[in-house]
Amino acid sequence: MGIRPIRIAGDPVLREKAKKVRTVDASIQKLIDDMIETMHAAPGVGLAAPQVGVSLRVVVIETAEDGLLALINPEVVKKSGERRLMEGCLSVPGYQAEITRSKQVTVKALDRDGKEIRIKAVDSLLAQALEHEIDHINGVLYIDYLESADELIPVRPSIDDDEPETAEVTTA
């Protein structure tokens, strides 16, 4: 296993529609393991393969409530409702913004063993993460939902590392 560098906004791989995984083989298992290690080291809630420079439809997500998920070729098959929430991204470090996400999301995918699964998430971090990571494999970043870069809020980790605090931005 290994930690891979996370690609930052501006890297062209983040804007590509990732390719479908045809075969769940040892190389996909290694990619998933590396992505999990990279996500934990970052630390983050989710990571899509394009964020580590691999244009394949693979995502990993881990929440306290739902545990660790590795999804291959995930697709949103149903979504409903709307909610506004703060969102950030490992590929847009140091910022967050309020965006609209669905209240309920149903996704179909293959698990890491190549078995078909369906996941339904309602009004949760998992619902948000599913939409966020599936956006990534479609070449979409959360900042694409903003009217202007002025909506981005600079953040820095707080001293006790619980919640990000708003930081003042000054120009020299």
C-alpha positions, -999 to +999 in steps of 0.1 A: +000+000+000+011+036-005+000+071-001-004+088-034-001+126-041-035+143-042-041+163-074-051+199-069-077+220-088-061+230-121-048+195-128-065+183-161-072+148-147-097+163-124-118+176-153-119+143-173-149+119-172-132+089-157-132+056-176-154+027-165-136-002-147-140-033-170-124-059-146-120-059-109-085-073-107-054-070-085-045-035-099-079-022-089-075-037-054-041-020-051-057+013-062-085+010-036-060+002-009-037+031-018-068+054-020-079+044+015-045+050+029-043+084+011-077+094+023-068+085+059-035+104+057-051+135+043-075+132+063-107+131+044-142+115+042-139+104+006-115+102-023-120+096-060-094+079-083-089+111-104-078+129-072-048+106-072-042+109-109-060+078-121-089+084-145-110+054-134-145+053-119-134+042-084-143+060-051-137+054-014-158+069+014-156+064+051-181+079+077-184+070+114-220+060+108-216+039+076-180+026+078-157+022+049-170+018+013-151+011-018-173+017-049-165+008-085-184+024-114-208+041-090-239+058-105-266+079-089-298+062-099-322+084-078-320+116-058-346+138-042-349+169-020-324+196-015-303+209+014-277+235+018-244+225+035-208+234+038-185+214+016-148+212+011-125+191-010-090+176-007-084+189-043-093+225-033-073+227+000-079+256+024-114+265+013-150+255+018-183+269+005-220+264+010-236+244-018-269+226-025-269+188-024-297+162-025-314+152+007-317+116-004-294+097-028-295+061-041-264+048-058-256+015-076-221+003-079-198-027-076-181-034-043-144-042-042-152-078-048-171-069-080-205-076-065-234-053-074-247-032-045-272-004-039-267+022-013-295+045-001-284+075+020-308+100+035-299+134+050-264+123+060-227+128+054-228+097+033-254+112+009-232+143+005-200+123+000-217+100-026-227+130-047-193+147-042-172+117-051-194+107-081-191+143-093-153+138-092-154+108-115-176+129-139-150+157-140-170+180-117-157+199-086-179+213-059-166+248-068-184+244-101-217+249-082-206+284-071-217+316-088-183+331-080-150+324-063-161+351-037-183+324-022-152+304-011-144+307+026-108+303+036-104+278+065-076+266+087-075+236+111-085+246+146-061+240+175-081+211+188-086+199+152-124+195+156-139+221+133-123+244+107-123+280+117-127+309+093-094+326+086-089+361+075-073+366+041-051+397+037-032+408+007+002+424+009 
